[in-house]
Amino acid sequence: MTQARRIKVSNQSIPRHIQLGINYGHIVQGWNFKDYVQDAAVRKDGYETIIVDGAQRVGKSNLSLQIGGWAKHALLAFKKNQVKIEDYNKAKKHGITPSAFIEKLPIKTSEQEIWEAVLVDLVFKPGDFVTTLEAVPDDDPLDSLVWDDINAHYTNTAFKINPQEYSAIDSTFTVVGTKCRVIIANIPNVTRLAKNIKDNCTFEIFVGKNRKRMMKRIYRLPGLRSMDMNLFKVDVELPSTFDIYKIPGWAWRRYESKRIELAKEALNILKAATDMQDLEGYVTVIEATKICKEKGVNWGINTIQQMGSRGIIGSQKLNGKLCVELDSLNEALEAETMNA
C-alpha cells in the first residue's frame, strides 16, 4: 500500500460541518483511512460499514480484502501482544495513531495468519451474511467481514423481489454492532446498493480506472430547521493508488476459486431465467398428449413428435426436453376435431 497522505488543515480553515464532525467523533484529525478501520476493529464499541465502489475490473474486491486484512491484523496483533485497551486509549490521547501503535507492537503477526482469517470471513450471498453473523457469540464479535460483489445476489430491488430476505438483512443490521465491528462490501455502482445497506454506510471508497482511491467519511448531523438528518461526505485522506499485489498469490487464488463458483451460479440463474422465458407458450410432449386426450384426440407421443419434425406444429428442445408450441397444437387439434 502506498504511504497514506493525511489531510492537514488549520483550525481557522475548517468548514462548520467538518468541525461538527470532529466535535462529535466522526472525524479524528491526523488519522488516515487505515486508522479508522484498525481502531474500529480493536474497540468493543467500534463499528464501520465500508462500501467500495467503482467500474468493473478496477480492483474493488482486491482493495476490500486488503481492508479486511488491516482489521484482522489489528485484532490479531492486540491479542498476541495482550494489549490493554487502557494503554491503547492513552497512546491515542498522546497523538499516536492506531496504525502507528499496531506497527510498534513487538510480537508480529504472520502474513499467513492474516490472510487465512480474511478468507474465512468472506461471504458472497445475503444468506451467508446473515448465518455467519448469527453464529457469532454476542460477547466476541468478529473484527471484520467482507461481503464481495454484494449486488450479484442482493440488489436495490430486493425489498420488492424478496421481502423476507430484505427484512432479515434489515434486522441483522439493527444488531450488527454486537456481531461485527467492520463490514466491507463492494459494488460497481453505489446507486444500485440496497437502501438498508446504504443507510448504515460510514465510509465510501471510490476506485477509479487508474486504481486511484477517493476515501470519504460519511456521517449525519441533525437538521437545523427540521427533524431530518443531513448527510455529509468528507475526505479523510488525499487520493492515492493502491498495490493489487499486496495480497499473496496463494490467498488470491483461493479467493478466485470462490469467485468463479459465484460466477457459475450467477450464469446458471440467468440461464434458468431465460429458459423459463423460452418455455412460455410451450408444453412438453407428455403434457401435449394429455391435452389431446382431454379434447378427444388419440395422439400419442410418437404422433406428436412426427408432427413436430414435419413442421405441422411448432416444436423445440427446452431444458433438454422436446416441447411443442401450444397455439399450433390447439390449431391442429381444432382441425382434427372438425374433420372427425
N, C-alpha and C positions, 0 to 999 in steps of 0.2 A: 504494500500500500504506500502510495506517495505520502510524504510528510504533510500532515494536516496544517493548513494555514488558518489560524484563528483570526476572527474579526476583532479588531481593536477600535473602540470609539471613545471619545471623551464624553464625560457626563453632560457637557453643555450641548452636544450634538445628538443626544439620544431622543428619538421621537417619543411622544407620550405613550403610544401603545406598546412600544418596546420597554419603556421604563416601567409600565404597569406589569408587563410580562416578567421583568426582573423582580419587581416588588412581591409578586405572588408566586415566585418559584418556577415559572415556566422556562425562564432563560437564566443561565448562570454565566456571567461574564468570564471570559478566558477559557471556556470549555469548547471543545470541538464535538462533532457528532459522535465519535467513538466514546468520548467521556460520558455522554448521556446514556449510551447503550450499556456500558460496563457498570455505571453507577446503579442503573435500574436492576441489573442482573444480580447484584450482591445485597441489595437492600430488601428487607422484608416488606416494606411498603413501596417498592419500586414497581413501575409499570410504564411500558411504552408499547404502542402499536404502530409499526412502521410499514409504510406502503412504498414499494419500489416500482416505478412506472417508467415506460419508455417504449420505443418501437421494438419490433421483433428482432431478435439476434443481436442485441446491443450488450448483453451480459447481465440482464436483470437477475436471473437465477444465480449466477456466479456471485454477484455482489450480495444477494440475500444470504447465501451460505456463508460468505465471509463475515457478514454482520452477526450471524448466528455464532460463528467461531469466536468473535470478540466476547460475546456474552458467556459462552461456555468456558473460554479461557479465564475470564474474570472469576467465576464462581469456583472453578477447579483450583485456581491459584489461592483463593481465600481459604478453601478447605485444607489444602495441602500445607499452607503456612499457618493454619489455625488463627487467622486474623480476627481480632475482636472488633466488633463494629464501632465501639467507642474510640479505638485507636484510629480507625479509618475516618470517622467523623472529625476527629481532632486534626488529622492531617489536612482534610478539606478546608477546615477553618483557617489553616495557615497558608492556604493558597495552592496546595498540592492537588493537581487534577487527578481524577480516578485512574486514567490510563498511565500516568506517571507513577502513581502509587503502586499499581499492579506490576509494572515493569521492574520496580526496585525490590520486589519480594525475592528473598534468597532462593527458595525452593521452586524450581521451574517446572512447568507442565509440558509434557512432550506433545509434539505435533500429532502423533498417533492418537493420543487420548482425546485431544480437542476434536479432531475430525470424526472419530468414532462416535463421540457424543452428539455432534451435529447431525450425522446421518441417521442416528436412532430417532431423533426428534424432528423428523421431516415428514410432512403429510402432503397429499395431493387432493384429497376429497373432503367435502364437508363432514361426511360421516366419520372419517378417520380423525378429523379435527376434534369433533365432539367426544368420541370414545377415548381418544388419547388424554384429553383434559379431565374427563370423568374418572379415569383411573388414577389420577394424581392425588396423593394424600393431601388433606387440607392444610396440614402443618408443614408440608415440604414441597412448595411449588417448584415447577420447572423454571430454570433460568431463562430458557428461550425455546421457541418452536417456530420452524419455518414452514409456511404454507405456500408451496410452489405452484405457480400458474393458477391462481385462485379462480380465474374466470373460466377455466376449462370445465369445471363442474358446478360453479356457483356464480351465476350471473346476476345482474341487477334486476332481472325479471323473476328471480327465484320466489319472491313473495306471491307471485301470481301462479307460477307453474307448480311449485312445490311448497305450499304454505306451511306444512308440518316441519320440513327441513329448515325453512327460514326461521320459524318460531324456535326451533331447537338451537340454532346459532345465536339468535337474539337472547335466549335465556342463558346460554353459555357466557356471552359477553357481559351479562349483568354481574357474574361472579368470577370473571376471568382473572381478576387480580389475585384471587386466592389460589389459582391454579397455575398461572404462568406469568412471569414478570416482563418478558419481552416477546412479542409476537411480530414476526416478519412475514409479509406476503408480497407477491409481485404480480403485476398485471400490465398488459401492453397499453391499455387506455384507461386511466383512472376514472373517467366519466362512466365507464361500464361497471364500476365497483358497486356491489350491493350496498344499499343505504345503511344497513345495520353494522357494516364493517366501517364504512366511511365516517359514520358518526363517532367512532371510537379512535380514529386515527390521530396520532400525536406527532408523527413525522411523515413528510413526503420526500422521497428521494427520486428525483428525475434523472434519467440517464440518457444522454444524447448519443447520436450515431458515432461520435468520436470517443465514447465512453467517459465523457466529462460529466461529473455529478453535480446536481444542484441540491443542496441539503437544507430543507426548510422545516422549522419547528412550527407545529400547528397548535393553536390554543384559542380559547374563547374567553371573552370578557363580557360582563353584563352591559346590556344596552342602557344608554343614558335616558332615553325617552320611552322605553317600552320594557316589557318583561322578557324580551328576546335576548339571545346571546349573539354577540358579534364575533365572527371568526377572523383570526389573523394568521398570516404565514410569514415567518421571519427567517432569513438566512442565518444559520449558526456557524457557518464555515465558508470560506471562499471556494468557488467551484474548483474542482480538481479531478484528474483522471484516476483510474484505479487499475491495478495489475491483475489480470484474469489468471495469471499463473501462480498466484499466492496459494491456491488450492492444490494439494499434492495430486499427482496423476492418478494414484490408486483410488483416492477419495472421489475424484471427479468421474472416474469410470464407473464406480458403484452408483453414483448419482445418475449418470447417464442411463444405466441399465434400468433403473426405476422409472426414469422419464420415458424411455422407449415403451415400457409397458403401458404407461399412461397414454401415449400417442396411439398405440394399437387399440386401446379401449375406446378412445375418442373416435377413431375411424370406424370401429365396429358399431358404435352408437349411430354415427352418420349413415352407415350402410343400412342398419336396421330401419332408420327413419325413411330413407329413400325407398327401401324395399316395401315398406308399408304404403308409401305413396303409389308405388307401382301396382300394388295389389288392389287398389281401388278400382272397382268395376270388373274385377276378375274373380273367378271361383275355381277351386281345384276340380280336377276331372271327377273325383269321387263325389264332391258336392253337386256337380253338374248332373250326375246320374240320379241323384235324389230329387233334383228339380224336375228332371224328365218324368220320373215315376209319379210325382205329385200332379203332373199335367197329363198323365195317362199315356205317355210315350215310352215305349220299352227300348230305350237306347242304353246300351251297356258301355263300359269303359273303352273297349276296342272301337266301337262305332264312333264315339265322341272323339277319340284320338285320330281316327281316319278322317273325320270331318274337319278337324283342325289342320291336319297335314295337307288336305286338299284345298284349304282356304275357304271352306264353306262357312266356318265360324272362326273368329279370331282366337289365336292361342299363342302363348309364350311361356317360357320356363321362368318361374319366380321362386327364389329361395330353394332352388333345387327341385321344384315340383312343377309338373305341367299344369298350366291353368288356362281356362278358356274365358273369352270375353262374354260377360253376362248379357249384354244387349244383343249381340249377334246370335247367342244361344237362344234367347227368347224369340228372336225373329224366325229362326229355323224351326223352333217348336210350334210357333203360330202357323207357319206354312204347312207343317206336317199335320197338325190337327185340322186345318181347313181342307186338306186333300184327303183326309181319312174318311 
